[in-house]
Amino acid sequence: MPEKIEELVRAALAAAQDAGDLPAFDLEDCGVERPADTSHGEWTSTMALKSAKFAHCAPKKIADAVCAHMPADPVVEKVEVAGPGFINFYLSAAAKNAVFAEAREQGMDFARSNVGGGLKTQIEFVSANPVGPMHVGHGRWAALGDSMCRVMSHAGYDIQREFWINDYGNQMNTFGNSISKRYMQLADIMEKQGCDIDAARDFLAKDRDNFVQDEADEHPDSHPYMDDFTADLGKDSYGGTYIIDEAAAFWKSDGDKWVDADPQERMLSFRERGYQKMLKDMRETCHDVRCDFDVWMSERTMYQKDWTGTSPVERAYAKLDEMGYLYRTDDGALWFKSTAFGDDKDRVIQKSNGDYTYFSSDIAYHWNKFQRVDHVIDIWGADHHGYIARVRAVCDALGYPGQFEVPLGQFVNLLRSGKPVRMSKRKGTMITFRELIDEVGADATRYTLVSRSSNQTIDFDIDAVKEKSQSNPVYYVQYAHARICSILRKAAGVTKEQADLMGMEAVAVKAVGSDVNYSLLTDPTELALSRKLSELQDLIAGCARDRAPFRLTHYLEELAADFHSFYAACQVLPSEGRPVDPELTRARLAACDAVRSVLALVLSLIGVSAPTQM
């Protein structure tokens, strides 16, 4: 429709200039946009305001002349000049309501655009260390990142989803040592108490619980194993109960095989097997919340030599050195000249002892990314803000200026009935993302985690999100979809079971029929629905450009509210004492079906299901 309005404006301007009512000037921009106030029409053109200095005329004079020469068109019911020179267009009922037919016909392809122009874009998100369960913060990145991918794909970007596996470095050895230490403690408990592995596991878990409760260390005799664990490994340990469970699982599969083994071999075995299990859990958790990745990239591969005898890190170093961006200090450390690209200081990438810094992986990894795509988006937590400049600097140095961006995300505050859920480093306690999904459900979890801008902290009240009431946004939206499905089933004369077999599209066809007269829909609540549907394409395009899928939750709630208002004001199906013209019923059923289809589409763009009954 904006294209149609622009066509009419340009034709009217040409006619006004030919008639001598306006001087000759070129019109660059018709300024077609939606007025915020619906009383000003469906579309407005600000061309008169934009052209005044070129035409050397008052905007009002330009607008009046253009309006006077506006060609007639069946889609436009009225054109008016308002204020200092706005040209407002009021569409015919048929034109406004054509969006109902478009939404029904196009289904999940409705509101697609090509603002992305097919740009090959990689979005990397979650990227949790595979040394423990995913926490709720990881869950927010999963919901945000996957929704961003879905929205950008709908808007014409060529999207690749990627998970960066941090499986290289000291944290992996810390993970292996933690499991190894717990395994040996389980062996000690079984030997001293003559119990089996399950009893030993429970004893060790209780010992850990006692440590958690004894914050003042007043009863060290109640947690000797946890004290030994902490004394032996100190801060270089993972103290959660899941480590005890991992060690117990290895005992059940291997028995005492590792008790007298070389400690390094034991650590390496437990590290690798524990890592694979954690990675499997991450894949399954992400899948269960409808967040699947195209690529799982291992950090280890950045250090593995290929047929050339070099690793990606070494090749990245060679390229930067060739370009003059590396230098060594007197102690032998290797540095990257990141200040040449706006960073506040240069960055060491290889220590004087030869060890690589974590930044080394990022250099090689981002170079690897740009061999595959044209644009890279990394979603990071707000605590990584200080890391952006150095990575952007290396991307610029490698020849990809302006092709790297980082949306930062704030964290999640968990609540129960308004009260914070306390987390403790000493306790090693947290509610994992898996536990949250299991308790709240994937739909409510995803909807809530994507419902705020990424730069806003989310207060996630578990009890409120679980509540099945109109005050719960996800329930409110899903209920609107289910309610429409119920209306369509009733109109089609089918049962829920029959509808499940047929599918809702077939049910809608049976209920509505063909050759719908949408011009019958003239009630203000019906027109509000058509206007809301017509806004979607621009909204999705904006969400994609701004990396802001959270706006879709606002749209869903507004559309659901508009539907409920419509249903309260307009009789859809005839009932005793309340007849409805059959053609009007079919038109209203078609409008209902269009809203159903759009609700399902937009819910899918944020990874939430659209139930047909609740």
Salt bridges, closest charged atoms under 4 A:
GLU6 OE2 - ARG10 NE 3.06
GLU7 OE2 - LYS4 NZ 3.82
ASP21 OD2 - HIS69 NE2 2.62
ASP29 OD2 - LYS50 NZ 3.65
ASP37 OD2 - HIS40 NE2 4.00
GLU42 OE2 - LYS96 NZ 3.85
ASP64 OD2 - LYS60 NZ 3.05
ASP73 OD2 - LYS4 NZ 2.80
GLU80 OE2 - LYS78 NZ 3.37
ASP109 OD1 - ARG112 NE 2.79
GLU124 OE1 - LYS369 NZ 2.74
ASP146 OD2 - ARG150 NE 2.61
ASP146 OD1 - ARG161 NE 3.10
ASP146 OD2 - ARG446 NH1 2.83
GLU162 OE1 - ARG372 NH1 2.79
ASP188 OD2 - LYS192 NZ 3.21
ASP198 OD1 - LYS252 NZ 2.80
ASP202 OD1 - ARG201 NH1 3.19
ASP209 OD1 - ARG208 NH1 3.91
ASP214 OD2 - HIS223 NE2 2.84
GLU215 OE2 - LYS427 NZ 3.81
ASP217 OD1 - ARG426 NH2 3.35
ASP227 OD2 - HIS223 ND1 3.01
ASP228 OD2 - LYS181 NZ 2.86
ASP232 OD2 - LYS181 NZ 3.08
ASP236 OD1 - LYS235 NZ 3.59
ASP245 OD1 - ARG201 NE 2.78
GLU246 OE2 - LYS277 NZ 3.30
ASP254 OD2 - ARG273 NH1 2.70
GLU272 OE2 - ARG271 NE 2.74
GLU272 OE2 - ARG300 NH2 2.77
ASP281 OD2 - LYS277 NZ 3.23
GLU284 OE2 - LYS280 NZ 2.57
ASP288 OD2 - ARG434 NH2 2.66
ASP292 OD1 - HIS287 ND1 2.92
ASP306 OD2 - ARG315 NH1 3.17
GLU314 OE2 - LYS305 NZ 2.94
ASP343 OD2 - ARG347 NE 2.73
ASP344 OD1 - ARG347 NH2 2.87
ASP378 OD2 - HIS366 NE2 2.66
ASP378 OD1 - LYS369 NZ 2.68
ASP383 OD1 - HIS384 ND1 3.06
GLU405 OE2 - HIS375 NE2 2.75
GLU405 OE2 - ARG547 NH2 2.60
ASP438 OD1 - ARG434 NH1 3.42
GLU439 OE1 - ARG416 NH2 2.85
GLU439 OE2 - LYS466 NZ 3.16
ASP443 OD1 - ARG290 NH1 2.63
ASP463 OD1 - ARG416 NH1 3.84
GLU505 OE2 - ARG596 NH1 3.59
GLU526 OE2 - ARG588 NE 2.65
GLU535 OE2 - ARG531 NE 3.70
GLU535 OE1 - LYS532 NZ 3.29
ASP546 OD2 - ARG551 NH1 2.88
GLU558 OE1 - LYS532 NZ 2.79
GLU583 OE1 - ARG586 NH2 3.00
ASP593 OD2 - ARG104 NE 2.79
ASP593 OD1 - ARG596 NE 2.78
